[in-house]
Amino acid sequence: MSAPPKPATIPFHRPSIGPAEREAVLEVLDSGWLTTGERTLAFEEATKAAIGTRHAVAVNSATAALHLALEAIDVGPGDEVIVPTYTFATCGEVVRYLGARPRLVDVAPRTLEVTAETIEPHLRPETRAIMVVHFGGLVADMAPILALAAERGIAVVEDVAHAVPATRDGRQAGGFGVAGALSFYATKTVTTGEGGMLVTDDDAVADRARVMRLHGISRDAWKRYTAGGSWYYEIEDVGFKYNLTDLAAAIGLVQLERAEAMRRERERVARAYALAFEAEGLGDLVELPAEAPPGDVHAWHLYPIRLAPDAPVARAEVIERLRADGIGTSVHFIPLHLHPYYRRMYGYRPEDLPVAAAEYEREISLPIFPDLRDDEVARIVDSLRRALDQA
Ligand SMILES: *Cc1c(COP(=O)(O)O)cnc(C)c1O
């Protein structure tokens, strides 16, 4: 007798790409214009409308967008930038690109996000900017952070990599600070494979980012990438190669159009998880992610659960058991201050930012994407219950 068939694997993430995205790419391929051009301009216009900012500057990653944002507000050597430790590599490295110091700060245990209270003790005369990450798609409590920043004359920059679309106090993430950085990386809520966007209401920031994203060549030279362009350009500064392709922008235009429908599907998945955890009676062993305040919108990019501190099975073992059941998971994030670079450069120890260090130890990100079915969610939670049972 043969063994029973193994159930299909459930990946940690599967991008939602449909016929419209395929069609849009083929149109660009057939058009004869592959790099930055008319599709990219259209994608910028659509993003402006979606976020509600005056400007949107398309680039090839959120990392590029954050780098350009800090460059445009003149962050440099001798300056400090407040960076949440509970984030991805991007947030610290862009500060280092400019020769400034990332001042890592701890997060609130429930949301895994910085607050005015976790930021304030780290403010110094050298602090030029505060970077806020809307972790998992939950928009941070911006009003007190903006008030604190305004009081001290410090800029706020948003990492919006997880939060398209998402709101706080009725406002779309990305429009709170002097600039916001969107990511269209393969696993993000709106994807172009690789891609990003800097959004801002500040004319000077937008102008500077447009020049610096393409070799520091003058703004009008951008027009040479259109039919009416000429051969002439002037280099105004030492810029970067951060422009987005029309191939990517064409996918992005379709994805942006579908962004709210895809978000609703992820919200359905989040609700299915909450019901399944309740049904399995796992309330004492698993802490579910924070919800958005009533009336606000959660992007549900991640579904970050935490094991109870006294859970009978270690986090690594739980992840292995889920993997054996064909279920992909991830961990968000390994706090920056635990990484060798930050320990070596700045002498950080785990206990310096204790909340992030402790929460990281018990976090597991479960699959959440638009096509994940309710019965698959039930299977994931059932697998998790069995993983936690067999101590
Ligand atoms: C994915 C991610 C980034 C980087 O996005 P890229 O587009 O790959 O540069 C930055 N910050 C956070 C919080 C992310 O999750």
The ligand as an SDF file (V2000), in Angstrom:
LIG
                    3D

 15 15  0  0  0  0  0  0  0  0999 V2000
   10.7510   45.0940    2.2840 C   0  0  0  0  0  0  0  0  0  0  0  0
   11.1120   46.1610    3.2370 C   0  0  0  0  0  0  0  0  0  0  0  0
   11.9570   47.2000    2.8560 C   0  0  0  0  0  0  0  0  0  0  0  0
   12.7510   47.1890    1.5920 C   0  0  0  0  0  0  0  0  0  0  0  0
   12.0090   47.2450    0.4470 O   0  0  0  0  0  0  0  0  0  0  0  0
   12.7770   47.1730   -0.9550 P   0  0  0  0  0  0  0  0  0  0  0  0
   11.7720   47.6390   -1.9460 O   0  0  0  0  0  0  0  0  0  0  0  0
   13.1580   45.7290   -1.1380 O   0  0  0  0  0  0  0  0  0  0  0  0
   13.9700   48.0480   -0.8620 O   0  0  0  0  0  0  0  0  0  0  0  0
   12.1310   48.2590    3.7320 C   0  0  0  0  0  0  0  0  0  0  0  0
   11.5460   48.2680    4.9330 N   0  0  0  0  0  0  0  0  0  0  0  0
   10.7490   47.2660    5.3490 C   0  0  0  0  0  0  0  0  0  0  0  0
   10.1110   47.3710    6.6970 C   0  0  0  0  0  0  0  0  0  0  0  0
   10.5260   46.1770    4.5150 C   0  0  0  0  0  0  0  0  0  0  0  0
    9.7700   45.1570    4.9540 O   0  0  0  0  0  0  0  0  0  0  0  0
  1  2  1  0
  2  3  1  0
  2 14  2  0
  3  4  1  0
  3 10  2  0
  4  5  1  0
  5  6  1  0
  6  7  2  0
  6  8  1  0
  6  9  1  0
 10 11  1  0
 11 12  2  0
 12 13  1  0
 12 14  1  0
 14 15  1  0
M  END
$$$$
